[in-house]
Amino acid sequence: MSKRVELEESHRDFGMPPCGGLVHANGSASFRVWAPRAQSVEIVLSDRGAREGGRAVAMQREADGYFFWTGGLVEEGQRYGFRLDGGPVRPDPASRWQPEGVHRPSAVVALDRFDWSEGDWPGLARELLVIYELHVGTFTPKGTFDEAIGRLEELRELGITAIELMPVGQFPGERNWGYDGVHAYAVQNSYGGPRGLQRFVNACHRTGLAVILDVVYNHYGPEGNYLAEFGPYFTDAYRTPWGTALNFDQAGSHSVRAFVLDNVRMWLRDFRLDGLRVDAIHAIYDHGARHILREIKEAADQEARRLGRPVHVIAESDLNDVRLLDRTELGGYGLSAQWSDDFHHAVHAFLTGERNSYYVDFGRPEQIVKALNDAFVYDGCYSAFRGRRHGAPAGSHPGSRFVVSLQNHDQAGNRPAGDRLGALLEPGQQRLAAGLLLLSPYLPLIFMGEEYGETRPFPFFSSFTETQIAEAVRRGRQKEFPDFKWGSELPDPQAPPTFESARLSWSWAGDSHRAGLRRLYYDLLTLRRFRFPLREFNEHSARLVASEEDGSASVIRLSRQGDCNGRTAELVVYFNLTGTPQRVAGCDRPGTGLLLSSESSCYHGARENDQSLDTLLPYEFQVFQPA
């Protein structure tokens, strides 16, 4: 079966034809668009760089508001757009390439003609994911996929197994987090466009890294958003914090759902991604009998079967609701994993002392223990921040169904100045936090630069070209943080220096704290990978233990157990949560082999001689293997 026939078949599985400009094996192209609000639609073919004009051809009306046209031989890069009822020419809602930005014509690209050389990439099991979140534009000096390829090998050597890209759908200008995208199918031109992403994924797989893409199915950005002119892509029945919600359950929603599911299949099929991280699922509103998240997972599973390897769908959620993970026969959506923000909040609030906003619910050491034991701190108990009970128990789901972090783009960038943990915590606290993350029973997410304590900020930035929208963004940011002024703590999101300040320094010299922290991340990931893989060491328990000095509960004891090579094995970690030395009462004594101390940041391996816990230095943690 040809790739094109496979493409048509995969769409028929969901009962809707594919949209966009699709190139066929003989070099011809077909164009389909959903425009139920139009009486007539013309496709306008133009030359590259042409500011206006072009050859206009009437498209044939099909059922359900679709319009279709098949042309002759079309070269890659051919510009085109759609004219609705004689109005202005608009880009294709399902454009695969916007080489001149969000307002200009779309371009034809044959995504299935890329020369993949990834070998027999087997994919990666969920339990093995160590995720590294990066923003393409600030990851390297040039901010492109091709330049990012040069950093992949050192990430693999560090112990990273999966790259998570912040959204790459076409957005206005060249500076944006990606959540203001308006072309869900087109890869950002300033990053390298669709071919750049294909080269990046190909290089990742050759290096041994999986690739997960952050996708946004809850709203579209404000500039260059022409979808409402074509059809009921949005609904006023719901409202997200960022704009009008996508229409998943009102009139016309059948084609909107098909549009999103086709997008899911495109990322997995044409770019061979290993997974999708679905942004802010609490703002995806669907009261139909089959939630769109369930159908997204079913579409991903279908592509996984075609690819013959695992594909993961991960939900960003602060709902603390494992219905996202539950099997469909139990009324769940069957997603691969979900975020657990409670881990981040518990660790961050305790170590920084911050109690503003949602941190008002956190700050006690027993909450870190609960996060380690139960994934959710708020599992049905009262939340002062929300003024109500929140969440439900995680139940029997294993740790590999939850993604946790110490920082990410939101937790840094939604602070007034975008300051990272490297600028908020002292070195010992950073090492302690690293141990809590990487020795936890969950899937760790590391935000770019975290592994060496990057102190450059990650503020919110944008490059809207429409003056009214740019000013609205500035006003919104100022309203969010009224006590801060431009040029001091609150960076102007539209100013180029704000974006430039977020570029990674990639600096960890000699015997500096940064170099030591990076060695610690390497040691912990080595320990995690070879000493206790998550799939074997899935039994875990944490508790506070008393200090011998004053009896205070200031040390956490974490035990990880499992069947390793046919025998029960255990690892024990002691974390000193305080800035003073602690002697621990009732700790593991002789017969215990020291594997790692955060103070020396050196992975030893089990020793033959007895090594027992004596005194934990400030914020030190030690890893033992009982005899």
N, C-alpha and C positions, 0 to 999 in steps of 0.2 A: 504494500500500500504506500503511495507517495505521501510526502509530508503534507502537501496541499489537501489531498483527500482526507488524511488524518485530521487536519484542521477543520474541514467541513464537518466531518463525522463528530468531532468533539463538541461542536456547537449544536449539532442536531440532538445530542444527548439531552440538552437543556431546552430544546424546542424553539430556539431563536437563532436567526442568521447572524454571522459575524458582521460587525460594523468596521468602518475605516477604509483606507486604501490598501488593498491586498494584491501583491504581485504573484502571478501564476508561473508555472514552469516554462511556458512558451514566451515569457517576457511581457505578456499583456497584463493589464491591471483591471480590477473591478473595484467599484466604490459604492459603499452602502452607508446610509445615515438614517437615524431615527429622528423624524421631524414632524410629529403628529399635529403640530400647531400651524404648519404651512400648507397652503393650497398647492403651491408649486415650488420645486427646488431645482436650481441649476448648479452644475459643477463648473467652476471657473479654473481653467488650466493656464498658468502664467509662467513666464521665464524667471530664472533666478535673479533676485535683485530688483525685479520690476516693482514699482511702487503702486501701480494700479493697472487695470485692464486685464486682458487675457481672453482666451477662447471660452465662451460660455456654451454649455450643452445642457439641454433639458434632461432631467433624470426621470426614470420611470417609477410611477407610484406602485408600491406593493401593499400587502395587507398590513394592518396594525400601525400605519403611519410611517412605514419605511420607504425610502427612495433608493433606487439602484441604477447604476450605469456601468457598462463594460466598455473600456476603450481599446485602442490598438496597442502597439508596443510602447512601453513607457520606461524611461531610464530612471535609475535610482537618483533621487534628488529632485524629481519633477515636482514643482510647486502646484498646489491646488487649494481651493476653498469652496465653500457652499454659499449660494445666494438664495435666501428664503423670500419668496413672493416679491422679487425685484428689489430687495433691500441691499444693504452693504454686504460685501463678501466676508464670511467668517471662517476661522480655522475649523478643521474637523474635530468634533467632540472626541472622536476615537483616534486622533492623530498619533502616529508612532514617532513622529519627528517634527520638532519646531525649530529649525536651524536659525531662525531670525527672531525668536522670542514669541511671547504669548499672543501678540496682536497680529502678527504677520501670517502669511499662508503656511499651510502644512506642507510636508514633503514626503514623497514615497520612499520607503525603505523596505528591502526584502530581508526581513529578520531571519528567515530560515536558510539564508545563503552564507551565514557566517561559518568559517572554517574552524570548527572546534577541534582542539588538540588536548583535551583534558584527560585522555586515556580512559581507563576503566574506573572512573570515579565512582566509588560505591556508596557515596553519601555518608551520613553520620547519624548514629543512633542518638536519640534524645538525651539519654543518660550521660553522654560524652561531651555535651555542649559546654564550652567555656566561651562565653560571648564577649566580644569586644565591640562596643558601640562607637562608631566614628561618623563625623560629618565631613563629607568629601571636600567641601570648599575650604576648610580650615585645617585639615589633616596634614597637608603639605604646603610648601610655599606657593605653588601654582594652583593648587586646589583642583586637580583633575584625577580621573580614574587612572590614567596612564602613569602619573607620577606616584600615585598611591601604591601601585604594584611594587615599586622599589622598597617598600617597607614590610611587605608580606612575610618574607623569610624570617626577619627578626621577631615578628609577632608569633610565628609558628615555633621558633626556638624558645620563646618565653613560655610557651605552654598554651597559647590561645588555640582554640579549635574551630571557632566560627566568627566571622565578621558580620556585624549588624550595621547596615547602612541606614542613616537617617533618610527621610523621603527624598527621592530623586526625580519625581514627576515635575514637569516643566512649571516653573514659577516666574513671576515678573522680575526682570533684572538679573543680576548675577550673585546677589547676596541675600540669602534667606535660609532659615532652618529647614524649609521644605514643606511645612504644614500649611503654607498658603499657595500650594500648587493648584493649577487650574486645568492641567492636561494630565490625567491619570495614566495615560498610555505612553506618553512621550517622555524620554529621558532628558534631563536638563542639558541644554546645549553647551553651557559654559563648563560643565564637568567632562564633556567628551561625547555627549549624545548617546544614542543606542549602541553604536559600535564600540564606544569606549566602555560601556557597562559590560558588553559581551566579552571584551578583552580582559576586563577586570575579573569577572567570574571565572573565565577560562584559566587565568593565572592563579587565582585562589585555589581552584581544584587541583591544578598541577602542583601547587605548594602543599596541598593536604588540608586546606581550609574550606569549610562550608561557608555559604553566604546567605544571610537572612536580610530581607528588605522590609523596612518600615513602610506600611501603606496606610493611606488615609481614606476611609470610607464613611466618615461622619459629616464632613462639610467640604466645601471648595473655598479657595481664596477669593478675595473681592476684585482684584484687577485681572482683566482678561477673561473673566468668567461669562461666557456667552451661552451657557447650556440652557438657561431658562428661555431663550429665544427659540430653541429647537423643540422643547417638550417639557413635561412636568417632572424634571429631574429632582426638583426640590419641593418641599411641602411646608406650608405655614402651620401645620398641625403641631409641629414640634420646633424647638429652638435650641441650638447648641450655644456654648459660650463664645463661639467664634463665627457664628452666622447661621443661616437657614440650614436645616437638616436635609439630608438626602431622603428621597421619597421611596421607602421600602414597603409601605402598606396602604397607600392611598391610590386613587384612580391613576392608572398609567404605570403603576409600580412594577408590573410584570416585565416591562422593557428596561426599567432602571435596574432591576435585579439582574437581568441578563447582561446589562452593560458592566456591572461590577464583577459578576462571575466570569465573564469573558476576560476581564482585566486580570483576575486571579490566574486563569489558565495561561494567558500570555506571558506573565512573569515567570511562571514555572516551566513552560514549554520553550519559549523563544530565548529566554535568558538563563535557563537551567538553574534557577535559584533553588536553594535547599529549604527555604522556609519564608514565611511572611509574619511579621509582627504587626498586628492590627491595632491601629492607634485608637485610644480613648473609646473603648467599646460601650461605655456608659452613655455616650452620645450617639450611638447607633440605635435608632428607634424603629422597632418592628413588632407590631402586635398581631401579625399573621400567625397561622397555625404552624408554619415552618420558618423559624427565625433565620434571617439572612446569614448569621454567623454559622449556623449549622450547614447551610448550603455552601458557604465558602469552604468549610472543611471537607464537604463531600466533593466539591470541585477539585480541591487540592489532592484528595485521596485518589481521585480518578487520574490526575496527571502523574502522581507517584507511581501508580500501577503502570502507566505508559513508559515512565522513565526507568522503572525497575529499581528504585531506591527510596529511602525515607524522605518525606517532605513534612515540615513542621509548621503548624499554624499556632502562633502564640498571641494571646490577648493582653493588651495593656489594660489593666483594670484595677480600680481601688474599691470595688464592690465587696470584696471578700466573700464571693459567692462561687462555690465550686460547681454550680450548675453548668458553668462554662466547660468544665472538664468531664462531667458525668456522661456516661454512655447515652446514646440517643434513645435506647429502649427504656432508660430510666428517666427520660424527660430532659436530658442534658443536650449540649451541643457537640460534645465529643472533641473539643479542641485539644491540642497537644500539651499546652502549658499555659500558665497565666502569671502575670507579675504579682508579687506580694510586696506592696509598698510598706507594710508595717515593719518589716525588717529594717529597711532604710530609716524610717522615722524613729524607731526605737534606738538604733545605734547613734544616729545623728543628734537627736535631742539630748541623749545622755552625755555624749562627748563634747558637744558645743555648748550645752547649757541653754540653748534657744528654746523658747516656749511660745513664740508667736504663731499665729495661724493654726494649722493642723498639728503643730508640735505641742500645742497645749495638752493634747491627749497622751503625751509621751514624756520620757525623761527618767523613768525608774529602772534600776537594773533588772528587776524581776520581769520587766517587759521584754528585755533582750532574751531572757531565758525562755519566756513563752514563745517568742518568735522562733527561736531555735527548735523548740519542741513541737509547736502546733502550726507553724507557718503564719497564721493570723493571730495578732494580738487582740483585735476586736472581732470576736466570733459570736456576736449576739449580745455583747455587753454594752453599757451606756457610753456614748461618746460625747464629751462636753463640747467639742468643736462642732459637731452636727446637731447637738441638742436632742438626741434620740439614740435608741439602740442601733448598732451597726454590725453587719456581717453575720456569718454563720460558720460553724466548725468546718475545718478542712476535711474531716472524715478520714477515710482510709487511703486517700491519694498519696503516693510516695513523694519524696522530696523532689524528684526529677520532674514533677509537674508544676514546680513553682520557680520563677526567676526572681532573684534578689540582687540588690546592688547597694553600694555605698554612696554612689553619685551617678547621675545620668544627665542628659541634656536638660530635662525639666528641672531637676533638683538644683542644678547650678544656674541655668539660664533664667529661671523664674525668681531668682533673688535679684534685688535692685541692681547690684553691680556684677552679677554673674560670677561671684567668687567661688572657687573650688575648695575642696577639703585641704588641699595643699597650702592654702592661705589661711585656713580657719583653725587647723589643729597643729599641735606641736608634733615633732617627729615620732615620739613614742606612741602617741594616740593614733597616728596614721598607721603605724605597724600593727597596733592592737586591732584596729578596724579591719585591716587586711586579713588578719588571722580569723576574725569572726566571719568574714565573707567567704574566704576560700576553704575554711575547714567546716563550714556549715553543710547541712545535708541537702542543700538546694543547688539549683543551677546558677552559677555566678555570672553577673554582667559587669564588665569593667569598662568604664568610660574612658575614652582616649586620653592618654597622658596621666591617668590615675596611677599607673604602675610605677611611675617615677616621681610622683608628687608634684605634678605640673602646677605652677602658681599663676600662670597667665589665666585670665578669666574666660568664661564662656557666656558672654552676655547675649541678650536677644538682639538680633540684627535683621534688617530688611533693606530692600532697594526698590520700593515701589516707584514707578515713574509718573503716576497720576498724582498731582499735587494734593487733591482733596483726600485721597486715601492715605498718602504719606503723613499728612497732618493729623488725620484721625488716629493713625497708629501712634504718633507721638503723644497726642492727648490721652489716649487710652493708657499708655505706659505711665504717664505722669499721674493720672488718676489712680492707678493701681498702687503707686508709691508716692503719696502726696508730700511726704516729709523730705524727699530727696530732690535735688536740683540738677539741671543739666550741667555737665562739665565737672561735677564733683562725684558723688557716688552713683548717680543715675546716668548711664551713657545714652546718648541720642541713638535710637535704633537705626535711623536712616544715614547716620554719618559713617563714611568709609573707615575712619579710624576705629570705630566700635567693632567692625568686622575684623579689621587687621589685628586688633588686640587679642582675638580669639585663636589666632594661629598657634599651633603647638611650637614650643621651643626646641623639643627633642634634645634636651640637655641634661646629662647626668654624669658629671665629671668625677673621675678618680675615686677618692674615698669619701665623697660627699654623702649627705643624707639621701639625696636622690638616688645615687648609685646603690647605696645599701638597701633602699626600699625596693628598687627594681630587682636586686638579687633575692630579696625576701619573696617577692611575687613569683620569681622563677622557682625558688625552693618550695614554696607552698603548692604551686601547680605541679611540680615534679612529684611531691608527696601525694597530692590528690590523684594524680594519674597512675602512679605505679604502686603506692603503698595501700591505698584504699579507694579503688574505683567506686563511684557512687552506686553502681548496680550491685556490687557485693556488700557494701557497707551501708545498707539502707536502714538498719535499726539504729536509733539514736535516742539519747536522753541528755538533758541538761538540767543543772540545779545550782543554786547558790550554796557556797560552803563558807564556813566561818573562819575569820582570821584568828590566829593564836594570840595575837597581841591584845585585841579589844573585843573579840567575839562578833564583830560586825560582819555581815554577809557582803563581802566585797570582791569575791573571787567566783568565777563561773567554772564549774567542772562539766565538760562536754564529753560524752562517751559515744563513739561510733563503733558499731559491731556488725559482723556479717560472716557469711560462709566464704572462706578464702582457701582455695585448693583443697576442699573437702574437710576443712576444720574451722571451728569457730575462732575468729580473731577479733581483737579489740584495739582501738586507739583511744587514748584519753588525752584531753587538752585542758590545761588550767590557764584561765585568763585573769590577770590582775587588772581590775577595772579602775584602779585608783592611781594617783600620782605619788604614792608612798610605797615602800617595800612591804610585802605581806608574807608572813609564814602561815601555812595552811594547816588547819587541824584535820586529822583523819585522812590525809592524802595518801595516794599510792606510794608505798615505800619500797624496800628492797625487792629486787627481781624485776624492776621496771627499767626498760631501756630508753634512754633519751634519744629522740629522733631529731628534734629541732628546737632551738631557742630563738625567739625573735630578737634577742639582744645581739647574738652573734650572727644571726641571719645565715646560718650554715646548715645545709642538709647533710646529716652525718650517716644515716642508716643505723640500724640497731647495733648496739655495742654488746660485746660479750660480758664485760664487767658490769656490776650493778651500778645503776645510776638512779638516784632517788631525788625527788623534789625537796628542796630546802627552802630557799627564800625566792620569791618572785620580785624582781625589781619593778619600779614604777611602769605600769602599762605593759609589762612583759607577759608573754604567753609561752608555754612550753608544751611540747607534744611528746607523749610517752607511748610505748608499746609494752603493756604488762606481759610478764612471762606466762 
